[in-house]
């Protein structure tokens, strides 16, 4: 886990925020105000990937950049499964805690399946998808607690 105050010689100057909603200490950046843009990184990187995206996007939007479980400044719990389902559940817990709606997802690599499955399960919260070197799965996503069994995306 990267220390919370690490700024890498000022190249990652963002105030660290943490959520315990997913069941571990999950780090995220939260900058700006307005419609939320959630930037999802892939494997093996972390939110640092988006350091140049955050300032211009935060001029007119709320920019959220979570570090997935086991990456960046987030904890690496040893008692959790590191599966697509778990990462989707972690993202859902953060989005619920932050009460995000009208989300634009920017998804790179492994962030595509995570954000894509979340979108399939909670389409009413998502406005746009932006794919960067990734795919959105076309198979049924892993179920989330209290989510409908089918979603309009699959009908």
Order of alpha helices (4+ residues) and beta strands (2+ residues): beta-beta-beta-alpha-beta-alpha-beta-alpha-beta
